[in-house]
């Protein structure tokens, strides 16, 4: 490792890779240090678990696609995606039977009403938990709760209505055919990354910062830190001096929650089900589960788990996660479909020591703390990552944009014009 550079980047997720690309364009010396054995962070397309099938273990959608900068990158690179409004075709298996078309319409209406009420709270400036917008007699309450945990990675009681309302949502969620993680890697092609290089501490007390890693010390004029708020607030990197009190408070106020996936590989795609369809399975007395079926015609289904339930079952281990998803899949499609499962895998973002969760949400009463994370507080230490985005948080493109922003701030700090 070169022992001295202009700018060091901690973390090679979407933010770190974007920052590296920007610094590369500026012609300065830099290093991207990644603790994990793979780059991309939660932008990770797995092509090894099921040969020939692209499974996004983390981010999957070009959210707010028409204004998402990675959509333009996909076009430039010739990467195919599926244009669709909202989430495409949806099926609901509830309490032992499939909902009729009229019942699905009622389901959709209940969701629209609930989400409108939640956003209205935030738009009115009421920085309270989004659950305050939900009537106790709200139809499909369990399903609404479940889907919201997938959107926010947290429970209705834990999410600030003001923060939620600030997300810039065009309701265009376009899946990427070859994998979103693969797209992120293509955009960052040529950016060198030091894998399996964890940063233990950052001494930013002098004119140069000193990063202590498992491969020796690295000196830099400026440092861009893209680690998750859970890693930073949990002491995953030691800072000397410690981060300012308001930054530490902001990290605690904007944690990342839980969002996990289980993938079930089938012998062939599910018949009579459209490609890229959604299914919600609600078994009486249990937490509902969402499935993504036949993505781009591939013989695989993804089950999504989030919030408290997702964190609890992830702690039980992969076998429990797969069994839970399989039980619900078979309940909807029958035991014969269960016999067609030929492989399975599950994600473990919550227990990954270098991630420690999913994507960010602001706690009730703490919406403005995200602004503090987005603002500069030092002339040599800069934060990036989706949690520091004011309107595209919880997304890969939000992380991407903040990486570019941090790189430009760091360039300015060391006196280099863009």
Secondary structure, 3 states (H helix, E strand, C coil): CCCEEEEEEECCEHHHHHHHHHHHHHCCCEEEECCCCCCECCCCEECCCCCCCCEECCCCEEECHHHCHHHHHHHHHCCCECCCEECCCEEEEECCEECCHHHHHHHHHHHHHHHHHHHHHHHCCCCCEHHHHCCCCCCCHHHHHHHHHHHHCCCHHHCEHHHHHCCCCCCEEEEECCCHHHHHHHHCCCCCCECCCCEEEEECCCCCEEEEECCEEEEEEEEEECCCHHHHHCCCCEEECCCCHHHHHHHHHCCECCEEEEEEEECCCCCCCCCCEEEEEECCCCCCEEEEECHHHCCEEEEEEEHHHHHHHHHHCHHHHHHHHHHHHHHHHCHHHHCCEEEEEECCCCCCCCCCCCCECCCCCCCCHHHHHHCCCCCCEEECCHHHCCCCCCCHHHHHHHHHHHHHHHHHHCCCCC
